[in-house]
């Protein structure tokens, strides 16, 4: 019987600026899933946003600052899928 992959929970965004629209994020190999404070959930992938932008999103998510601003300025419509 094959083992199911472990489900990794989303990380709470640190929000070091105190005014971010990002609530949580989940980093995967080729994508980043973002849940905004409005509860909207979006998946951004290498294909939809480009690998350099996904790397930047991952770096900003881990740093806890600048992710919402980066998405708003550069990737607002570059999501692969809106979940809710």
Long-range contacts (C-beta under 8 A, 24 or more apart in sequence): 10-35, 11-61, 13-61, 13-64, 13-67, 14-63, 14-64, 14-65, 15-64, 15-65, 16-63, 16-64, 16-65, 17-65, 17-66, 20-65, 20-67, 20-68, 20-69, 21-68, 21-72, 22-61, 22-67, 22-68, 22-71, 25-61, 25-67, 27-58, 27-61, 27-62, 30-54, 31-80, 32-57, 32-58, 32-61, 33-83, 34-67, 34-71, 36-68, 39-84, 40-82, 40-84, 41-82, 41-83, 41-84, 42-79, 42-81, 42-82, 42-83, 43-79, 43-80, 43-81, 43-83, 44-71, 44-75, 44-78, 44-79, 44-80, 45-80, 47-80, 48-78, 48-79, 48-80, 49-75, 49-78, 49-79, 49-80, 50-78, 53-78
